[in-house]
Amino acid sequence: MRYGIIDIGSNSVRLLVSEELDRIYKKINTTGLGRGLAVTGELREENMRITAKAVEEFYLEAKNEGCGEVYVFATEAVRSAKNRNTFVAMLNGKGIDVDIVESKNEAKLGFFGAYTEGRVCVMDIGGASTELAAGGIKGPEYAVSMPVGLVRIFDNCGEDIQKIHSYVDKIIQGYGVLPQFDEILSIGGTASTYVAIAENMRIYDPAKVDMYKLTKNKVEEITSYIHSLSSEERLHINGLEPKRRDVIVGGGILLSSLMEYLGKDYVIVRESDNQEGYLKYKKGLVRFE
């Protein structure tokens, strides 16, 4: 059976089309749903409208691709917004049901999707939250979501490097002590964007991104370079999606700060993420404890 999985994130809407558990393709539309959320606590009307339209288009595409089931789930931006019911009603009005995933379960979904073998920590940097989940073959033993992501960082700090470091360092202390693990698997658009930039990708190549070893030094080098450029100049960076150019610096600092917090100097970037995890969950292959 063919499935469609739509992830409504704080910065982007993503579509996965899969034949059983075998990915056929993924697509992304950066809609900025969570822009301004950290300031007002609410989703902006225009952002909700644009995002709802993107979800509807992906939903219809999945159906046209022969998906017998199309699942839609939302994460931190919708979860934490005071007016989330307004956005959910927009989707319901289009005949689309949405599952608002709890924070700890969001962390587990990322683990279920990215896990390969051994003892790992799965890091998922999003627009409004970042999840860490650690464990092994039996599943995550630790799963925590904190309200820090590249859009929240931008809303709170702009691109003031000192403010970003102070803001990020304070929040990530909330992760506490994690169980032992050997490697970090990093999922989400921030890590994959840094790989695309590092490899000068004119066209995004998921096969090249998956299992890529991204070092802390390379992340810091790229972040410094991007920060030195104007918003207009950043349009010429291969691998940097134009709609991410004004929020990526905070995402890069968060990525390198988490590597330092976790005591590792590199991450392994994965293409399989919470979308694959959600499909496994809906098929009953994994469950939340």
Backbone as CSV, one residue per row, in Angstrom:
resi,resn,N_x,N_y,N_z,CA_x,CA_y,CA_z,C_x,C_y,C_z
1,MET,0.845,-1.203,0.000,0.000,0.000,0.000,0.871,1.240,0.000
2,ARG,0.384,2.268,-0.641,1.110,3.531,-0.697,0.547,4.496,0.349
3,TYR,1.472,5.223,1.019,1.088,6.152,2.079,1.624,7.559,1.802
4,GLY,0.886,8.543,2.274,1.346,9.925,2.273,1.431,10.407,3.713
5,ILE,2.549,11.020,4.059,2.731,11.551,5.415,3.063,13.039,5.275
6,ILE,2.252,13.886,5.881,2.466,15.340,5.828,2.803,15.847,7.221
7,ASP,3.951,16.479,7.313,4.444,17.034,8.577,4.296,18.551,8.527
8,ILE,3.490,19.102,9.429,3.322,20.553,9.523,4.273,21.059,10.595
9,GLY,5.408,21.585,10.168,6.404,22.087,11.088,6.294,23.585,11.306
10,SER,7.168,24.101,12.138,7.139,25.512,12.484,7.650,26.403,11.364
11,ASN,8.460,25.822,10.479,8.999,26.595,9.373,8.579,26.042,8.016
12,SER,8.332,24.739,7.944,8.048,24.109,6.658,6.948,23.065,6.758
13,VAL,6.326,22.814,5.628,5.402,21.694,5.459,6.113,20.691,4.560
14,ARG,6.104,19.417,4.965,6.823,18.408,4.196,5.905,17.240,3.843
15,LEU,6.120,16.690,2.660,5.361,15.536,2.191,6.295,14.350,1.976
16,LEU,5.905,13.200,2.507,6.563,11.933,2.221,5.562,11.034,1.504
17,VAL,5.959,10.509,0.352,5.174,9.490,-0.336,5.973,8.203,-0.251
18,SER,5.334,7.149,0.285,6.047,5.909,0.586,5.237,4.691,0.147
19,GLU,5.927,3.720,-0.426,5.322,2.420,-0.724,5.638,1.517,0.456
20,GLU,4.619,1.238,1.285,4.862,0.626,2.579,5.935,1.462,3.302
21,LEU,7.097,0.874,3.660,8.118,1.655,4.368,9.224,2.150,3.439
22,ASP,9.062,1.933,2.139,10.087,2.358,1.178,9.750,3.734,0.624
23,ARG,10.602,4.706,0.945,10.378,6.072,0.490,10.418,6.166,-1.033
24,ILE,9.420,6.831,-1.598,9.423,7.122,-3.035,10.012,8.510,-3.259
25,TYR,9.483,9.502,-2.532,10.077,10.837,-2.589,9.587,11.684,-1.425
26,LYS,10.308,12.777,-1.212,9.905,13.792,-0.251,9.884,15.155,-0.939
27,LYS,9.002,16.031,-0.454,8.943,17.411,-0.943,8.772,18.342,0.253
28,ILE,9.176,19.588,0.049,9.095,20.574,1.135,8.572,21.906,0.613
29,ASN,7.807,22.581,1.436,7.349,23.938,1.137,7.559,24.769,2.404
30,THR,8.464,25.729,2.331,8.760,26.567,3.496,7.721,27.670,3.600
31,THR,6.847,27.553,4.601,5.716,28.479,4.740,5.841,29.420,5.936
32,GLY,6.790,29.140,6.841,7.009,30.032,7.982,5.852,30.133,8.940
33,LEU,5.159,29.020,9.186,3.978,29.048,10.064,4.280,29.657,11.422
34,GLY,5.445,29.348,11.995,5.754,29.791,13.357,6.408,31.151,13.461
35,ARG,6.548,31.867,12.361,7.180,33.192,12.427,6.348,34.120,13.323
36,GLY,6.996,34.710,14.303,6.330,35.640,15.215,5.676,34.984,16.409
37,LEU,5.613,33.655,16.422,4.953,32.934,17.517,5.596,33.212,18.866
38,ALA,6.928,33.303,18.884,7.641,33.515,20.157,7.321,34.879,20.763
39,VAL,6.892,35.811,19.927,6.602,37.172,20.393,5.160,37.302,20.876
40,THR,4.213,36.745,20.096,2.791,36.953,20.382,2.101,35.749,21.021
41,GLY,2.699,34.554,20.865,2.052,33.346,21.349,0.975,32.839,20.418
42,GLU,0.813,33.513,19.280,-0.217,33.123,18.322,0.362,32.985,16.918
43,LEU,-0.304,32.174,16.102,0.055,32.042,14.698,-0.573,33.190,13.918
44,ARG,0.204,33.775,13.016,-0.314,34.876,12.209,-1.323,34.357,11.188
45,GLU,-2.353,35.163,10.961,-3.425,34.783,10.039,-2.878,34.438,8.655
46,GLU,-1.994,35.274,8.128,-1.445,35.043,6.793,-0.630,33.758,6.748
47,ASN,0.169,33.506,7.780,0.979,32.295,7.822,0.105,31.039,7.899
48,MET,-0.981,31.123,8.652,-1.903,29.993,8.731,-2.537,29.727,7.369
49,ARG,-2.931,30.783,6.687,-3.574,30.618,5.377,-2.624,29.980,4.364
50,ILE,-1.392,30.494,4.321,-0.393,29.964,3.382,-0.078,28.501,3.699
51,THR,0.052,28.202,4.979,0.393,26.838,5.387,-0.753,25.878,5.112
52,ALA,-1.974,26.293,5.396,-3.137,25.440,5.134,-3.241,25.117,3.645
53,LYS,-2.948,26.105,2.814,-2.975,25.891,1.361,-1.908,24.881,0.945
54,ALA,-0.701,25.001,1.549,0.384,24.069,1.235,0.017,22.649,1.650
55,VAL,-0.603,22.513,2.816,-1.028,21.190,3.295,-2.056,20.598,2.337
56,GLU,-3.023,21.415,1.937,-4.056,20.935,1.012,-3.446,20.470,-0.306
57,GLU,-2.485,21.226,-0.830,-1.847,20.861,-2.096,-1.089,19.543,-1.965
58,PHE,-0.372,19.363,-0.857,0.343,18.116,-0.638,-0.637,16.953,-0.442
59,TYR,-1.731,17.213,0.249,-2.740,16.179,0.487,-3.309,15.686,-0.846
60,LEU,-3.651,16.622,-1.721,-4.192,16.257,-3.039,-3.138,15.552,-3.885
61,GLU,-1.888,15.999,-3.789,-0.809,15.343,-4.528,-0.659,13.894,-4.078
62,ALA,-0.685,13.672,-2.775,-0.564,12.314,-2.252,-1.695,11.430,-2.764
63,LYS,-2.902,11.958,-2.772,-4.046,11.195,-3.282,-3.865,10.894,-4.774
64,ASN,-3.385,11.885,-5.519,-3.159,11.692,-6.956,-2.040,10.696,-7.233
65,GLU,-1.148,10.545,-6.256,-0.050,9.580,-6.387,-0.479,8.167,-5.981
66,GLY,-1.742,8.031,-5.646,-2.272,6.714,-5.323,-2.147,6.309,-3.871
67,CYS,-1.945,7.264,-2.990,-1.827,6.940,-1.563,-3.190,6.548,-1.003
68,GLY,-3.263,5.341,-0.467,-4.511,4.877,0.117,-4.812,5.536,1.444
69,GLU,-3.760,5.913,2.156,-3.890,6.634,3.422,-2.973,7.855,3.385
70,VAL,-3.499,8.979,3.826,-2.699,10.194,3.951,-2.845,10.681,5.385
71,TYR,-1.725,10.693,6.108,-1.711,11.107,7.506,-1.083,12.490,7.623
72,VAL,-1.685,13.332,8.443,-1.193,14.694,8.642,-0.940,14.903,10.133
73,PHE,0.261,15.347,10.474,0.541,15.640,11.876,1.236,16.987,12.003
74,ALA,1.070,17.614,13.165,1.651,18.928,13.425,2.485,18.869,14.698
75,THR,3.454,19.778,14.790,4.376,19.760,15.919,4.300,21.067,16.725
76,GLU,5.434,21.578,17.185,5.468,22.596,18.220,4.727,23.883,17.898
77,ALA,4.828,24.400,16.684,4.174,25.677,16.375,2.673,25.593,16.624
78,VAL,2.063,24.528,16.135,0.620,24.348,16.337,0.344,23.954,17.788
79,ARG,1.170,23.083,18.311,0.990,22.583,19.681,0.966,23.717,20.707
80,SER,1.826,24.717,20.542,1.979,25.754,21.563,1.185,27.028,21.287
81,ALA,0.605,27.155,20.110,-0.094,28.394,19.752,-1.437,28.523,20.477
82,LYS,-1.703,29.712,20.994,-2.968,29.960,21.691,-4.161,29.836,20.744
83,ASN,-3.937,30.123,19.457,-5.024,30.071,18.478,-4.925,28.845,17.573
84,ARG,-4.380,27.761,18.108,-4.190,26.570,17.269,-5.510,26.022,16.734
85,ASN,-6.583,26.188,17.491,-7.882,25.678,17.043,-8.340,26.348,15.753
86,THR,-7.948,27.608,15.578,-8.293,28.323,14.345,-7.623,27.672,13.148
87,PHE,-6.356,27.310,13.313,-5.622,26.672,12.223,-6.167,25.277,11.954
88,VAL,-6.427,24.522,13.006,-6.986,23.176,12.842,-8.323,23.247,12.112
89,ALA,-9.134,24.268,12.438,-10.436,24.430,11.780,-10.268,24.725,10.291
90,MET,-9.210,25.474,9.943,-8.925,25.751,8.522,-8.720,24.440,7.761
91,LEU,-7.957,23.537,8.364,-7.683,22.254,7.723,-8.921,21.370,7.707
92,ASN,-9.643,21.347,8.819,-10.872,20.554,8.870,-11.856,21.004,7.803
93,GLY,-11.860,22.322,7.542,-12.740,22.866,6.510,-12.386,22.394,5.113
94,LYS,-11.162,21.915,4.949,-10.709,21.363,3.668,-10.810,19.839,3.658
95,GLY,-11.427,19.287,4.718,-11.579,17.850,4.806,-10.336,17.125,5.266
96,ILE,-9.456,17.846,5.975,-8.180,17.280,6.411,-8.117,17.233,7.927
97,ASP,-7.920,16.054,8.474,-7.740,15.890,9.913,-6.254,15.996,10.240
98,VAL,-5.944,16.564,11.384,-4.538,16.736,11.780,-4.335,16.218,13.203
99,ASP,-3.254,15.486,13.389,-2.866,14.955,14.692,-1.805,15.878,15.278
100,ILE,-2.097,16.497,16.421,-1.119,17.366,17.078,-0.308,16.491,18.029
101,VAL,0.953,16.274,17.683,1.804,15.338,18.408,2.333,15.966,19.694
102,GLU,2.261,15.231,20.794,2.812,15.705,22.061,4.333,15.828,21.964
103,SER,4.905,16.724,22.768,6.327,17.034,22.655,7.231,15.811,22.838
104,LYS,7.006,15.029,23.883,7.879,13.867,24.117,7.706,12.829,23.019
105,ASN,6.501,12.734,22.462,6.272,11.783,21.385,6.903,12.254,20.081
106,GLU,6.991,13.563,19.902,7.692,14.085,18.730,9.151,13.637,18.747
107,ALA,9.769,13.699,19.924,11.156,13.244,20.053,11.271,11.763,19.714
108,LYS,10.303,10.975,20.156,10.337,9.536,19.892,10.131,9.239,18.412
109,LEU,9.276,9.995,17.743,9.055,9.786,16.312,10.352,9.972,15.532
110,GLY,11.114,10.992,15.899,12.396,11.224,15.240,13.328,10.042,15.427
111,PHE,13.342,9.494,16.637,14.186,8.332,16.928,13.747,7.131,16.093
112,PHE,12.444,6.858,16.074,11.930,5.717,15.327,12.265,5.821,13.837
113,GLY,12.250,7.042,13.315,12.515,7.224,11.892,13.981,7.148,11.528
114,ALA,14.859,7.662,12.384,16.280,7.791,12.048,17.131,6.617,12.497
115,TYR,16.677,5.862,13.493,17.521,4.840,14.114,17.983,3.775,13.131
116,THR,19.254,3.408,13.233,19.812,2.336,12.415,20.319,1.204,13.291
117,GLU,21.299,1.501,14.152,21.878,0.473,15.009,22.654,1.126,16.137
118,GLY,23.010,0.319,17.143,23.857,0.783,18.226,23.166,1.719,19.198
119,ARG,23.980,2.421,19.976,23.495,3.391,20.958,23.629,4.784,20.364
120,VAL,22.511,5.460,20.166,22.551,6.760,19.496,21.694,7.795,20.225
121,CYS,21.989,9.059,19.923,21.113,10.176,20.283,20.612,10.770,18.984
122,VAL,19.303,10.884,18.843,18.721,11.503,17.653,18.346,12.943,17.988
123,MET,18.908,13.870,17.224,18.691,15.301,17.416,17.842,15.838,16.268
124,ASP,16.744,16.497,16.603,15.841,17.050,15.595,15.656,18.548,15.840
125,ILE,16.396,19.366,15.088,16.285,20.820,15.205,15.169,21.304,14.292
126,GLY,14.155,21.891,14.880,13.034,22.417,14.110,12.985,23.928,14.157
127,GLY,11.835,24.464,13.804,11.682,25.909,13.805,11.343,26.458,15.176
128,ALA,10.529,25.722,15.946,10.096,26.207,17.249,10.531,25.323,18.403
129,SER,10.985,24.108,18.094,11.441,23.212,19.154,12.562,22.327,18.635
130,THR,13.289,21.748,19.580,14.352,20.805,19.246,14.226,19.599,20.165
131,GLU,14.248,18.429,19.549,14.060,17.192,20.300,15.360,16.396,20.369
132,LEU,15.597,15.788,21.523,16.678,14.826,21.705,16.056,13.526,22.206
133,ALA,16.455,12.420,21.598,16.004,11.106,22.047,17.191,10.164,21.994
134,ALA,17.422,9.437,23.077,18.583,8.554,23.152,18.157,7.149,23.543
135,GLY,18.831,6.168,22.948,18.529,4.790,23.263,19.214,3.846,22.305
136,GLY,18.653,2.651,22.202,19.264,1.629,21.364,18.223,0.805,20.652
137,ILE,18.532,-0.459,20.428,17.687,-1.341,19.637,16.280,-1.485,20.212
138,LYS,16.126,-1.343,21.526,14.808,-1.485,22.151,13.990,-0.198,22.112
139,GLY,14.586,0.886,21.566,13.866,2.142,21.463,14.435,3.221,22.358
140,PRO,13.819,4.397,22.353,14.331,5.515,23.150,14.094,5.328,24.644
141,GLU,15.152,5.554,25.417,15.050,5.507,26.875,14.909,6.909,27.445
142,TYR,15.187,7.872,26.603,15.152,9.295,26.970,14.561,10.026,25.784
143,ALA,13.605,10.919,26.025,13.006,11.704,24.949,12.528,13.030,25.520
144,VAL,13.175,14.124,25.100,12.852,15.448,25.628,12.788,16.461,24.493
145,SER,11.782,17.310,24.533,11.639,18.411,23.591,11.759,19.725,24.349
146,MET,12.568,20.635,23.820,12.700,21.959,24.417,12.250,23.018,23.408
147,PRO,11.625,24.115,23.882,11.097,25.139,22.972,12.185,26.065,22.432
148,VAL,13.096,25.496,21.651,14.137,26.296,21.012,14.340,25.767,19.600
149,GLY,14.289,26.652,18.619,14.469,26.287,17.220,14.856,27.519,16.437
150,LEU,15.177,27.354,15.169,15.730,28.492,14.438,14.757,29.659,14.277
151,VAL,13.467,29.400,14.179,12.509,30.508,14.068,12.352,31.211,15.414
152,ARG,12.230,30.461,16.499,12.144,31.068,17.836,13.398,31.887,18.140
153,ILE,14.560,31.352,17.743,15.810,32.074,17.983,15.792,33.401,17.240
154,PHE,15.371,33.367,15.989,15.325,34.597,15.202,14.341,35.599,15.793
155,ASP,13.168,35.115,16.207,12.163,36.005,16.801,12.677,36.666,18.076
156,ASN,13.469,35.935,18.853,13.954,36.448,20.134,15.273,37.208,20.046
157,CYS,16.117,36.824,19.100,17.488,37.356,19.080,17.923,37.977,17.764
158,GLY,17.134,37.836,16.727,17.596,38.290,15.424,18.853,37.525,15.041
159,GLU,19.881,38.255,14.614,21.155,37.614,14.288,22.285,38.138,15.173
160,ASP,21.917,38.565,16.374,22.907,39.010,17.348,23.577,37.771,17.940
161,ILE,24.820,37.516,17.538,25.524,36.290,17.900,25.609,36.096,19.415
162,GLN,25.939,37.154,20.126,26.074,37.042,21.581,24.736,36.697,22.227
163,LYS,23.670,37.352,21.773,22.340,37.077,22.314,21.908,35.645,22.005
164,ILE,22.223,35.184,20.791,21.843,33.816,20.410,22.537,32.795,21.309
165,HIS,23.839,32.960,21.487,24.584,32.023,22.334,24.033,32.000,23.754
166,SER,23.741,33.160,24.303,23.225,33.239,25.662,21.852,32.576,25.759
167,TYR,21.006,32.860,24.793,19.646,32.315,24.755,19.679,30.798,24.619
168,VAL,20.472,30.309,23.664,20.560,28.877,23.395,21.178,28.128,24.577
169,ASP,22.293,28.639,25.081,23.003,27.935,26.152,22.137,27.775,27.395
170,LYS,21.307,28.776,27.677,20.431,28.706,28.847,19.359,27.627,28.657
171,ILE,18.738,27.593,27.476,17.627,26.669,27.256,18.080,25.221,27.191
172,ILE,19.216,24.974,26.536,19.602,23.576,26.344,20.059,22.891,27.636
173,GLN,20.288,23.672,28.680,20.576,23.047,29.972,19.392,22.204,30.440
174,GLY,18.216,22.522,29.915,17.011,21.792,30.300,16.997,20.338,29.853
175,TYR,17.902,19.971,28.965,17.954,18.569,28.541,18.525,17.669,29.631
176,GLY,19.244,18.276,30.563,19.792,17.470,31.651,20.832,16.469,31.183
177,VAL,20.876,15.321,31.856,21.868,14.286,31.549,21.210,13.182,30.733
178,LEU,21.813,12.854,29.602,21.279,11.816,28.725,21.916,10.463,29.025
179,PRO,21.226,9.373,28.687,21.850,8.056,28.792,23.065,7.987,27.858
180,GLN,23.933,7.036,28.101,25.129,6.869,27.271,24.737,6.565,25.821
181,PHE,25.485,7.169,24.896,25.298,6.871,23.473,26.633,7.079,22.769
182,ASP,26.750,6.522,21.569,28.007,6.588,20.831,28.030,7.673,19.761
183,GLU,26.900,7.841,19.061,26.861,8.830,17.982,25.576,9.634,18.009
184,ILE,25.639,10.822,17.419,24.451,11.654,17.241,23.970,11.499,15.809
185,LEU,22.697,11.184,15.651,22.047,11.217,14.342,21.233,12.497,14.292
186,SER,21.511,13.355,13.315,20.840,14.657,13.241,19.842,14.676,12.098
187,ILE,18.591,15.030,12.409,17.542,15.119,11.403,16.993,16.548,11.384
188,GLY,16.228,16.859,10.353,15.658,18.201,10.250,16.386,19.061,9.227
189,GLY,15.746,20.160,8.862,16.237,21.007,7.791,17.523,21.744,8.058
190,THR,17.831,22.033,9.324,19.063,22.767,9.609,20.284,21.935,9.238
191,ALA,20.350,20.708,9.729,21.501,19.852,9.456,21.633,19.558,7.969
192,SER,20.510,19.235,7.314,20.580,18.909,5.888,20.968,20.130,5.058
193,THR,20.548,21.312,5.494,20.946,22.541,4.797,22.450,22.755,4.901
194,TYR,23.005,22.486,6.076,24.450,22.655,6.245,25.236,21.673,5.376
195,VAL,24.720,20.474,5.201,25.371,19.527,4.294,25.304,20.030,2.862
196,ALA,24.133,20.521,2.464,23.964,21.026,1.098,24.911,22.190,0.811
197,ILE,25.098,23.060,1.813,26.019,24.189,1.644,27.461,23.693,1.600
198,ALA,27.790,22.783,2.510,29.160,22.250,2.563,29.548,21.576,1.255
199,GLU,28.572,20.942,0.600,28.831,20.228,-0.645,28.486,21.047,-1.886
200,ASN,28.146,22.349,-1.681,27.899,23.263,-2.803,26.830,22.713,-3.757
201,MET,25.734,22.231,-3.191,24.695,21.596,-3.994,23.799,22.619,-4.698
202,ARG,23.839,22.613,-5.999,22.888,23.431,-6.764,21.503,22.784,-6.741
203,ILE,21.501,21.456,-6.758,20.270,20.680,-6.643,20.426,19.743,-5.451
204,TYR,19.467,19.775,-4.557,19.542,18.967,-3.340,19.590,17.485,-3.679
205,ASP,20.537,16.772,-3.093,20.733,15.350,-3.358,20.572,14.565,-2.052
206,PRO,19.375,14.012,-1.799,19.144,13.305,-0.534,20.064,12.109,-0.328
207,ALA,20.445,11.442,-1.409,21.331,10.279,-1.277,22.705,10.696,-0.751
208,LYS,23.141,11.888,-1.124,24.436,12.384,-0.661,24.349,12.910,0.775
209,VAL,23.186,13.413,1.152,22.987,13.961,2.495,22.906,12.845,3.533
210,ASP,22.197,11.770,3.183,21.969,10.703,4.154,23.276,10.045,4.589
211,MET,23.470,9.963,5.900,24.651,9.364,6.538,25.908,10.228,6.377
212,TYR,25.731,11.488,6.076,26.854,12.415,5.920,27.425,12.784,7.289
213,LYS,28.739,12.771,7.417,29.396,13.155,8.665,29.654,14.662,8.634
214,LEU,28.914,15.389,9.433,29.004,16.854,9.487,29.699,17.260,10.778
215,THR,30.844,17.922,10.661,31.628,18.256,11.843,31.225,19.596,12.456
216,LYS,31.497,19.723,13.730,31.236,20.962,14.456,32.046,22.112,13.841
217,ASN,33.295,21.853,13.475,34.129,22.893,12.858,33.526,23.392,11.558
218,LYS,33.008,22.484,10.735,32.405,22.882,9.461,31.135,23.696,9.700
219,VAL,30.335,23.302,10.668,29.115,24.058,10.991,29.477,25.479,11.408
220,GLU,30.479,25.616,12.278,30.878,26.941,12.755,31.478,27.783,11.633
221,GLU,32.213,27.153,10.745,32.793,27.862,9.605,31.704,28.405,8.679
222,ILE,30.722,27.574,8.382,29.626,27.990,7.499,28.772,29.066,8.161
223,THR,28.500,28.896,9.454,27.691,29.883,10.175,28.360,31.251,10.158
224,SER,29.643,31.292,10.407,30.389,32.549,10.394,30.348,33.193,9.014
225,TYR,30.484,32.361,7.978,30.458,32.881,6.608,29.090,33.473,6.271
226,ILE,28.021,32.739,6.580,26.673,33.241,6.291,26.410,34.536,7.033
227,HIS,26.817,34.578,8.300,26.575,35.774,9.115,27.278,37.005,8.543
228,SER,28.384,36.798,7.838,29.145,37.920,7.282,28.495,38.515,6.038
229,LEU,27.493,37.826,5.483,26.863,38.254,4.240,25.526,38.954,4.493
230,SER,25.153,39.805,3.568,23.833,40.427,3.626,22.783,39.402,3.200
231,SER,21.529,39.711,3.484,20.443,38.816,3.100,20.439,38.608,1.592
232,GLU,20.709,39.643,0.844,20.745,39.560,-0.624,21.897,38.669,-1.087
233,GLU,23.050,38.834,-0.475,24.222,38.036,-0.866,24.004,36.547,-0.584
234,ARG,23.225,36.237,0.424,22.985,34.844,0.775,22.181,34.099,-0.284
235,LEU,21.501,34.840,-1.138,20.732,34.211,-2.215,21.630,33.455,-3.182
236,HIS,22.904,33.754,-3.173,23.843,33.136,-4.124,24.577,31.937,-3.522
237,ILE,24.218,31.536,-2.288,24.858,30.377,-1.664,24.162,29.108,-2.134
238,ASN,24.901,28.263,-2.836,24.329,26.984,-3.253,24.020,26.138,-2.021
239,GLY,22.824,25.569,-2.010,22.413,24.713,-0.898,21.566,25.418,0.143
240,LEU,21.525,26.754,0.125,20.740,27.510,1.106,19.432,27.960,0.473
241,GLU,18.343,27.364,0.928,17.031,27.738,0.425,16.765,29.206,0.765
242,PRO,16.351,30.013,-0.201,16.142,31.452,0.036,15.289,31.769,1.264
243,LYS,14.240,30.986,1.513,13.345,31.268,2.635,13.964,30.930,3.987
244,ARG,15.116,30.269,3.982,15.808,29.953,5.237,16.935,30.944,5.533
245,ARG,17.234,31.811,4.607,18.475,32.590,4.718,18.512,33.528,5.914
246,ASP,17.353,33.975,6.406,17.348,34.915,7.525,17.222,34.235,8.885
247,VAL,17.040,32.919,8.902,16.917,32.219,10.188,18.005,31.165,10.393
248,ILE,18.788,30.914,9.356,19.737,29.799,9.410,20.884,30.010,10.391
249,VAL,21.293,31.247,10.627,22.417,31.496,11.545,22.105,30.966,12.942
250,GLY,20.918,31.256,13.441,20.527,30.746,14.756,20.473,29.238,14.783
251,GLY,20.016,28.638,13.684,19.980,27.188,13.602,21.369,26.582,13.645
252,GLY,22.318,27.234,12.977,23.691,26.751,12.980,24.335,26.835,14.352
253,ILE,24.077,27.935,15.051,24.628,28.084,16.403,24.007,27.048,17.338
254,LEU,22.725,26.796,17.192,22.066,25.772,18.007,22.667,24.395,17.723
255,LEU,22.906,24.089,16.462,23.479,22.794,16.082,24.860,22.599,16.697
256,SER,25.720,23.592,16.562,27.078,23.454,17.117,27.055,23.471,18.646
257,SER,26.148,24.249,19.240,26.040,24.299,20.704,25.585,22.960,21.265
258,LEU,24.668,22.289,20.573,24.204,20.983,21.031,25.302,19.930,20.897
259,MET,26.106,20.013,19.849,27.236,19.093,19.732,28.169,19.254,20.930
260,GLU,28.430,20.501,21.295,29.303,20.755,22.437,28.659,20.256,23.724
261,TYR,27.377,20.521,23.910,26.661,20.090,25.112,26.688,18.567,25.243
262,LEU,26.583,17.887,24.114,26.528,16.431,24.113,27.909,15.787,24.038
263,GLY,28.938,16.599,23.928,30.304,16.088,23.956,30.760,15.381,22.699
264,LYS,30.232,15.795,21.544,30.620,15.196,20.263,31.056,16.302,19.292
265,ASP,32.008,15.952,18.413,32.486,16.957,17.462,31.958,16.727,16.052
266,TYR,30.975,15.843,15.907,30.323,15.660,14.614,28.963,15.010,14.820
267,VAL,28.128,15.099,13.788,26.843,14.392,13.753,26.765,13.621,12.444
268,ILE,25.952,12.565,12.434,25.629,11.842,11.213,24.242,12.312,10.781
269,VAL,24.155,12.917,9.607,22.887,13.493,9.140,22.051,12.405,8.463
270,ARG,20.787,12.358,8.839,19.882,11.335,8.296,18.743,11.977,7.516
271,GLU,18.352,11.322,6.422,17.197,11.741,5.642,15.909,11.140,6.213
272,SER,16.008,9.974,6.821,14.841,9.352,7.447,14.617,10.009,8.802
273,ASP,13.401,10.474,9.039,13.164,11.278,10.238,11.786,10.997,10.827
274,ASN,11.169,12.027,11.396,9.904,11.797,12.095,8.751,11.416,11.162
275,GLN,8.873,11.701,9.870,7.836,11.257,8.935,7.835,9.730,8.818
276,GLU,9.029,9.160,8.626,9.135,7.704,8.615,8.727,7.119,9.969
277,GLY,9.105,7.817,11.036,8.715,7.377,12.372,7.206,7.379,12.551
278,TYR,6.546,8.409,12.023,5.091,8.502,12.152,4.407,7.388,11.362
279,LEU,4.944,7.058,10.190,4.373,5.973,9.404,4.500,4.645,10.151
280,LYS,5.657,4.403,10.755,5.842,3.181,11.552,4.843,3.138,12.706
281,TYR,4.612,4.296,13.310,3.659,4.395,14.424,2.235,4.063,13.951
282,LYS,1.844,4.638,12.832,0.475,4.410,12.325,0.280,2.965,11.854
283,LYS,1.351,2.323,11.434,1.263,0.923,11.012,1.393,-0.041,12.200
284,GLY,1.576,0.513,13.404,1.648,-0.307,14.597,2.974,-1.019,14.796
285,LEU,4.024,-0.546,14.099,5.339,-1.174,14.203,6.122,-0.656,15.411
286,VAL,5.768,0.548,15.881,6.356,1.102,17.083,5.229,1.714,17.912
287,ARG,5.499,1.946,19.164,4.471,2.567,20.009,5.102,3.437,21.070
288,PHE,4.309,4.356,21.568,4.755,5.236,22.629,4.527,4.536,23.968
289,GLU,5.578,4.498,24.776,5.437,3.861,26.090,4.769,4.818,27.067
